[in-house]
Amino acid sequence: MSKNTFKWLNFTLTIIALFAIYVFLDGIIDPSLHGFMLIGLIIAGLVSLVLVLRNES
């Protein structure tokens, strides 16, 4: 497998893990912190996407 394939596999698994974290914590955390949790998960997903799309120089 190529390095690019592993990058996309890592991104896909990261998105699945972030979704699992959201589902698990949705009923546990205080509703006032729900927005912060979403922001944190979105930032983690975007960082993972940037790392996949970044070209190696």
Residue frames as qw, qx, qy, qz and C-alpha x, y, z in Angstrom:
[[0.000, 0.889, 0.459, 0.000, 0.00, 0.00, 0.00],
 [0.387, 0.538, -0.033, 0.748, 1.16, 3.48, -0.72],
 [0.247, -0.136, -0.474, 0.834, 1.80, 6.13, 1.88],
 [0.301, -0.118, -0.139, -0.936, -1.18, 8.15, 0.58],
 [0.634, -0.288, -0.634, -0.335, -3.50, 5.18, 1.18],
 [0.524, -0.274, -0.645, 0.484, -2.32, 4.93, 4.78],
 [0.018, 0.001, -0.188, 0.982, -2.95, 8.66, 5.26],
 [0.505, -0.193, -0.318, -0.779, -6.56, 8.32, 4.10],
 [0.667, -0.272, -0.694, 0.000, -7.05, 5.19, 6.18],
 [0.352, -0.160, -0.528, 0.756, -5.76, 7.05, 9.23],
 [0.213, -0.074, -0.011, -0.974, -8.11, 9.96, 8.49],
 [0.617, -0.246, -0.539, -0.518, -11.10, 7.62, 8.11],
 [0.624, -0.277, -0.677, 0.274, -10.33, 5.84, 11.37],
 [0.173, -0.054, -0.355, 0.917, -9.89, 9.20, 13.12],
 [0.403, -0.172, -0.200, -0.877, -13.33, 10.37, 11.95],
 [0.695, -0.281, -0.628, -0.211, -14.90, 7.10, 13.13],
 [0.508, -0.195, -0.600, 0.587, -13.18, 7.48, 16.52],
 [0.039, -0.044, 0.166, -0.984, -14.33, 11.10, 16.86],
 [0.570, -0.252, -0.391, -0.677, -17.90, 10.05, 16.08],
 [0.688, -0.270, -0.664, 0.113, -17.66, 7.28, 18.70],
 [0.304, -0.092, -0.461, 0.828, -16.36, 9.79, 21.27],
 [0.288, -0.156, -0.083, -0.941, -19.26, 12.12, 20.46],
 [0.681, -0.285, -0.531, -0.416, -21.84, 9.35, 20.83],
 [0.629, -0.210, -0.644, 0.382, -20.29, 8.13, 24.08],
 [0.252, -0.141, -0.377, 0.880, -19.99, 11.57, 25.70],
 [0.199, -0.396, -0.387, -0.809, -23.27, 13.01, 24.39],
 [0.616, -0.588, -0.418, -0.316, -25.33, 11.77, 27.32],
 [0.724, -0.300, -0.399, 0.475, -22.60, 11.99, 29.94],
 [0.334, 0.026, -0.136, 0.932, -21.32, 15.56, 29.85],
 [0.069, 0.600, 0.451, -0.657, -23.24, 18.56, 31.08],
 [0.459, 0.709, 0.495, 0.203, -25.38, 20.16, 28.34],
 [0.015, -0.976, 0.056, 0.212, -23.64, 23.50, 28.91],
 [0.349, -0.591, 0.614, 0.391, -20.35, 21.91, 27.78],
 [0.752, 0.374, 0.539, 0.059, -21.86, 20.29, 24.69],
 [0.435, 0.900, -0.024, -0.018, -20.76, 23.17, 22.42],
 [0.171, -0.791, 0.582, 0.079, -17.18, 22.99, 23.65],
 [0.686, -0.109, 0.714, 0.088, -17.12, 19.26, 23.01],
 [0.688, 0.633, 0.352, 0.046, -18.34, 19.77, 19.45],
 [0.209, 0.942, -0.261, -0.036, -15.77, 22.50, 18.81],
 [0.404, -0.600, 0.686, 0.079, -12.97, 20.27, 20.12],
 [0.729, 0.135, 0.665, 0.090, -14.03, 17.31, 18.01],
 [0.569, 0.805, 0.169, 0.014, -14.36, 19.46, 14.88],
 [0.001, 0.890, -0.450, -0.074, -10.90, 20.94, 15.44],
 [0.563, -0.346, 0.743, 0.105, -9.43, 17.45, 15.85],
 [0.722, 0.439, 0.531, 0.064, -11.12, 16.33, 12.61],
 [0.394, 0.918, -0.041, -0.018, -9.87, 19.39, 10.71],
 [0.242, -0.751, 0.602, 0.118, -6.31, 18.89, 11.95],
 [0.675, -0.042, 0.727, 0.121, -6.45, 15.30, 10.76],
 [0.632, 0.693, 0.346, 0.036, -7.77, 16.43, 7.36],
 [0.138, 0.942, -0.293, -0.092, -5.03, 19.06, 7.00],
 [0.441, -0.529, 0.709, 0.150, -2.39, 16.41, 7.72],
 [0.708, 0.269, 0.642, 0.119, -3.84, 14.19, 4.98],
 [0.504, 0.827, 0.240, 0.067, -4.08, 16.96, 2.39],
 [0.193, -0.878, 0.346, 0.267, -0.65, 18.44, 3.14],
 [0.820, 0.525, -0.207, 0.095, 1.89, 17.77, 0.41],
 [0.776, -0.462, 0.164, 0.397, 5.26, 16.44, 1.35],
 [0.325, 0.919, -0.210, -0.080, 8.08, 18.62, 0.12]]
